[in-house]
Amino acid sequence: MTGSRSCAQCGTVFTPRREHARFCSGECRIRWNRDHLTDSVAEERALEWSLAGMRDITERLAACRPEDAAVAFSAVAEAVWWVTIIDARLIRQYMDIYDAVLDAHTAPQRPMIEGTLTGLRFVRNQSSNEAFSTNFISPPAGSNRHGSGVTAAWRWNRIPEPALSQLPDDIRSWEQDRYQAYQAWLAGHVIAEVFQRATGFLDLAAARVAAVASALAATDQRLSPPTGPQSHPWVLRLRHT
């Protein structure tokens, strides 16, 4: 990973550890969220809606019986889109919580989760590439490519590295990382296994976000001053003098 970017809050130039990182520090992220995410309830509902969509489409893979590889990959690409959009949102807005949930996993699990999500970003970016789209996945061994069981049982294929020389250096570096993650954590694995890994982590991270938001809302409510003239002690004292 190479390349630097400016912090969306303070403008400081920093080298991001994650592809979607927008802030140089947790403090800048919190300040930006306070200034821009004014309706926390709406934000939570939007995240819940996105999670419901992700679960629905990934669960459908276990019922989808595609006629051919193009139909199968179309269903998989939609699931990839939901997973990567939620992952990016959590990283941009709640990276400290995201990292805390990731750190709570065992040492072998952490690179597996990160690598899986990074590999899915590679699939998302290359899904419009006709040379790859129908070659990303294949049915279980011993079956033909027509009516060969549910999509969830298909496997990710090993594929050659795409031509990236035309991309800017920093973008090329990210895409090379995505490709390597795809080869390490997706290729050769069953589709259902990969999505279970990704959605399981995202569900945990989103649940932690919701828990933290609820705790903060409760704290704000307790600390909020009461409203109305009758609620202020100095007003009451003034009336009795």
N, C-alpha and C positions, 0 to 999 in steps of 0.2 A: 504494500500500500504506500503510495506516495501522494504528494500534492497537499497544499494548504488551502484554507478558506477563512473567510472573515466571520467572526461570531455574529449571529443575527441580533444579539442584544447590545453588546458593547463595541463591536467592530474589531476587536483584537484578532490578529491572524494566528491561527492555530492549526496543528496537524491532527485531523480527526482519527480517532481509533476505529470508529464505525462509519460505514458508508453514509448513513443518513444523519449523522451528528451535525447539529446546527449551532451549538453553543460551546464556548471554551471552558465553561465550568458549570457545576450544578447550580450555583448562585445565579448565573446569567439565565439559565433555563427557567428557574423559578420566577425571576423578575419578569421575563418575557411572558410566561404563562399568566401571571397576575395582570399584566397590561392588556393581553389579547384574548384570553379565555375567560371572558367575563361571566358566562353562563355555565357554571360547572355542571348543573343538572343536565343541560342539553348536551354537553360534552360526554357525560357518562352514558346518556341514552344513545348517542350516536355510536359510541364504542360498543355498547350492548347489541345494537342493531347489526353492526359489522360482524361481531362474533357469531350472532345467530345465523347470518348469511354464510359465514365460513363453515360453521358446523353443518348447515343444511347441504351445501354443495359437496363437502367432503364425504358426508354420509351417503350421498347419492351415488358415489363411485362404487359402493358395494352392491348397488342394485342395477347399475347401468350395464347392459349387455350390447356392446357396440357391434355394428355391422362390419366395420373395418378400422384400421389404425387412425384414419383421419377423424372419425367420430369419437374414438376413444381419447385421442389427444385433445380434442375440443373440450371435452368434459374435464380433463386433467388441467388444461390451461386456465379454465375458469377457476378451479380450486386454487391453483398457484396464484392467481391474481388476488383472491381474497386473503390468502395467507400473507403474501408480501406487502399488501397495502396496510394490513393491521400491524405487521412487524415494523414497518417504516413509521407508522404513527406513534407506536409506543416508544421507539427510539428517539424520535424528534421531541416528543412532549414529556416523556416520563423516563428518561434514560437512567436516572439513579435507581428508580424502582426496578426497571428492567434488569439492570446489572445486579441488584441485590437478589432478585429471584434466580438469576443465572448462577450467582456465586453460591447459592444455597444447594446447588446440585453437586454431585461428586466430581472429582477431577476428571475422570474419563467421560462423564456425561457432558461437561461444558463444551469441549470442542465438537462433540457430536451434534449438540443442539445448534451451536453457532454455525457449524459447517453445513448442516442441513438447510437452515434458513438462507445462508449465502448461496448454496447450490440452487435453491428454488428461485432466487433472484436471477441467476444465470438463465434458467429455463424461461422465466418471464421475459427477459430481454431478447432471447433468441426465438421466442415462440412465433414471431412473424417471419422468421427466416425459413423459406420453403425447403431449403436443403436439409433442415434439421427437424422441422415440426412433426412430420410423421415418423421420423427415425428416433425420436427421443425415447419411445416406449415400445415394448413388444409383448405379445401374449405369453402365457406360461409355456414352458418347454413341452413339446408333444402335442400342441394344439396348432391349428392353422390360424391365419390372420382374419378369418371371417367367422363371426359368431363364437369367439373363443373365450367364453366365460365373462365374468364381471371385470370391469376396468380396474377395480382395486387390487385384483390379483396379478395384473400385468407387472412387468419390471422395467426399470430405467436402463437404457442402453449406454454403453460406452461410446462416446462420439469423438471425432477429431476436433482439435482446438480450432475455433473459427478464425478467420482472417481479421486481425485487429489493428493492423499497421496504420490504417487510415484514421484511427481515433487519436485524440489528444493524449499526451503521455499520462496524465493523472487518471483519465477515464479508462485508458487501456489497462493501467495497473489494477484498477478495481475489477474490471471484467476478467482479467487473467486470474485474479483471486477467486472470483465466482466460478470460473471454469474448473479450477483445481478443486474447489470445494464440491462441485458437482461430481467430478470423477471420484473423489474420496468417499463421499457420503450418500450419493444417490445412485450412481451407476452400479448395476448389479443387484440393487435392492428392490424389494416389492413396493409398489406404489403406496399401498395402505400403510406399510411400516413407516415410510418417510413422512406421510401426512400425520400419522399418530404422534410422531416425535415433535413435529412442528406445532400442531394445534394443541398438544398437551402443554407445551411450554407457554404458548400465547395465552391459553386459558388461565394458567397460573399467574402470569404477569398481569393480565387484565383484572383478575380477581384482587390482586394486591393493590392495583391502582384504585379500584372501587373502595376497598377497605380504607386506604389512606384518605381518599376524598371524603368518605363518610366521617372519619375521625376528625378531620379538619373542619368539616361543616358543623359537627357537634361542638367543637371547641369554640368556633366563631360564634355560635348561638349562645353559649354560656357567657362569653366575654362581651357580647353586644350590649351596649347600654340600653336600658328600658326607654320607651318613648312615651311622650305625653307629659303635660305639666305636673300631673299628680305623682309621677314617678321620681321626681327630683327632690331629694331631701331639703336642698336649700330653698326650693319653692315653698315647701310645707312650712319650713321655719319662718320664712318671710311672711306667710299668711297669718301666723300666730303672734307676730310682733306688733 
